[in-house]
Amino acid sequence: MDLKETDILGSSIDQHWYYCSKAAATTRLLGNTPVERILDVGAGSGFFSHHLLTQTAATEAWCVDISYDADSDATTAGKPVHYRRSIDSVDADLVLLMDVLEHVDDDVGLLKAYVDKVPSGSRFLMTVPAFQFLWSGHDDFLEHKRRYTLPQLETVVRDAGLTVKQGTYFFGAVFPIAAMLRLSPKGAQPSPSRSQLKQHHPLVNRLLKTLCSIELPFMGVNRLAGLTVFVLAQKP
C-alpha cells in the first residue's frame, strides 16, 4: 500500500471502509490454506501483513519497500516483522503485492523477480486498480502507470511464470457510483492530482463498509466489474 495514503488516514486506517473491506477480502480469498511466512512487496506501512499476522496463524512477515529510510525490525501480535529496502530471497509461502504493479513500467519483470526469490508452491496475492476509464487525479497523485482489467492482470501473472488460481473484482457494490461520477460530463474533465481517500462521517463510513460486507460472500464469482482486481496465483 502507498505510504501517501497512510499519511492521509493515519492511525484510523484500519477503520476506514476501503482498507477494512480490502483486508476482509484478502483474508477471504486466501481461504483456510495455512500461511506461515509472508513476503509483502511494496508494503509501505505493512498494513496487510499486520492484518494477517493478527488475524491468522502466520508467524512472520518480511516487508520490502524502497521508500524505507533504513532496514529495521519490529513485532506485530508478538510476531516478528522485518522491514527491508530490498531482499535477495526468502522462504515465504505467501507473497503480497497489494496495489504495486500499477506503479512500475515493467510489471511482468517486477513480478518475475519476486517469483524467482521464493520456493515452488508459494502463493501470490495481487491487487491493482481496475479499468482505465476510471482514471482520475487520484491515480496521478499515487503515480500510477495504468489501471487493469481482470484478464489483463491474469495475463501479467501467467507471463511471470505463475499459475492463476482465482481472479475476481471487488468493490463491485460501489462501482456504479464511481463509474457514474467518472462518466458524467464533469467527471470526464481532467481532475487535480490529489488523493480521493478521506475521513468520512461515521455513518457514511459504516454504510460503505456494510455494502462491501454484503458483497464479500460473492466476490469469488465477480468477473464483471469492481474498483479493484484481485488475483490469487501459485508458483509451480
N, C-alpha and C positions, 0 to 999 in steps of 0.2 A: 504494500500500500504506500501511497505517496505521503512523504513527511509534510508536504504543504497542507494536506487535509488534516493531519494530526494537529498541526499548529492552529487550524481554524476551530476544530471541535474540542481540543484539549482533553481533559480527564473524563469528560462525559461521552466520549466516542462510543463506549460500549452500550450506551443507552440510546444513541441516535438510530432512528428507524432503519436507515440504509445499512449501517455496519452490523447492527444487531441481527437484521434479517439475513444478511450475507453470511454471517458466521453460522447461523442456524442452517442455511442452505449447504454450507461447506460440510458441516457435521452429517447432515442427512445424506449427501451424495457419497461420502466416504463409507457409510454403512457400518456394519459390525466387524469388518476386517480389522484386526488389531494393528495399531500404529505404535512403534517404539521411538525411532529417531526421525526427527523432522529436519529437512533442509528447506529453509524459507528464502527464496531468491528474490532480491529486490524487496526485502522485508520491511524496510522503513522502521517503524516502531515495533514491529513484530506482533502486531495485533492478532493475526490469525494463528500464529504459533502459540501465543499466550492463551488464546481461547481453547485450542486443542489440548495444551498441557493441563489446563484447568478442568476441562470437561471430559477428557478421555484418559485412557491408561498410558498415553505417550509419556516417555521418560526423559527425553532430552531434545533440545532444538538448537540448530545452527542457523543463525540469521545473517544473511550476506547482503551487504548494500554498500556501494561505492561512496555513498554520501556520509558514512560514519567518519568521524574525526580520527578515531583510532580503534583498534581491537579492544574488546572488553568482555567481561563475563558477569552474569547475574543469575538470579533464580526466579522462577515463577511457580507458585504452589509447591515450593521446596524442590523443584526440578531444575537442573542446570540449563541455562540459555547462553550460548556463545555468539557474540556479535563480532563479525569479521568483515573487513573490506573486500576480501577475496578468499577463495578456498580451492585447494587442489583436488581433493577427493574426500568423500565421507561415506560411511556405511549407513546411509539413510534408507529407510523403506518407504518414506513419503517425501516428495518434493513439491513444494508450493510455489507457484508463480502467479500471484494474485495481482492482476492489473499491472503486468510488467511488459509483456511482449509488444504492446502498442507503443512503447517508448523508444524502441530501437529500430534502426533501419533494417537490420538482418535478423528477423525474428526466428527463422529456421536455424541460423547459425548460433544464436544465443541459446536456444533450447537444446540443440545438439551438443553444445559444450557441456551442459549440465547432465545430459543423458550419459555422457562419457565419464562423469565423475561419480556415479552411483552404481551399485550392483544390479545385475539382472534380477528382474522381479519387482524392482522398486516401482511404486505408483507415482504418477504425476497428476496434480490437480491444478488446472489453469483457469483463470478468468480474464476476460477482456471486455471492453465496452462494445456494445452491439450497434450495427447499422450506421453506415457513413452518412445517411441523410439526417441523422440526429446530431451531427457535428455542431458544436457551439463554442462560445468563448470559454466554456469550462475545459474543453479539450485543448484549446490554445494555452490556457493557464497552466495545465498539467503537462504541456509539451508533448502531446500525443502525436504520433505519426499517422495513425489510421484508426478506424473502427472496423469491426469484423462482422460477418455473418457466421452462423454455426458451421456451415460447410467449409468456409474459408479457414477457420481455426482448426477444424479437423484435418484439413489438407496440410497445414503447417505442422501439426503434431505427427502425422504419418511421415512427412518428408524428413523429420528429425529422427526417425527410426523408432517411434513408439507405436504401440497398438492401442487404438481407441477402444475404450470400454463403455463409455457413456458420454453423450453430448446433449446439452439442453440449454434453453434460455431460462432466465429468471428475471424477476421483476416484471412479469407479464401483466400483473394486475394494475400497475401504474404506467405501463407502456402507452396506452391510449392517451393519457394525459400529456405525456412528453411528446408524443407524435403530433397531437393536435396543436400544441404550442409551437413546435418546430415548423409545421407545415402551414401555419397561419401566415398571412401576408407580413405581419410584424415580426413573427418568429423567423421568417426566411431572410430577414435582413442581417448583416454582419453584427455580431454581439461583442461586447467588450471582453477582453481576456481576463476573466475572473472566475473564481470557483462558484458553483451553484449550490454547494453544500453550505448549510447554515443551521443554527439552532432554531428549531421550530417551537411554537407554543405546545405545551404538553399534550393538549387534546389533538392537535394535528399530528404530532409525533406518534401518539397512540393509534390514531386512525390508520396512518400509513403502515405502521407495524402490524396492525390487525389484518389489513389487506394482504400483506406479504405472508403472514402466518396461514391464512386461508389457502393461499396458492401453494404453500410448501409441500403438502402431500401429493400434489400433481406435477411437481416440477420435472420429474423424470421423463414425462411424456411430452413436454412442451418443446417442439422443434419448429414452432411457428414464429413467436415474437417475444421480446423482452428487452430490457435495458442492458443486460449483462449476458455474456456467453460463458457457460461452464463446460469444460471438457475434462473427463477423468480418463487417464491412459496408463499404460504399463510398459516398462522396458522388457522386451522379450528375454 
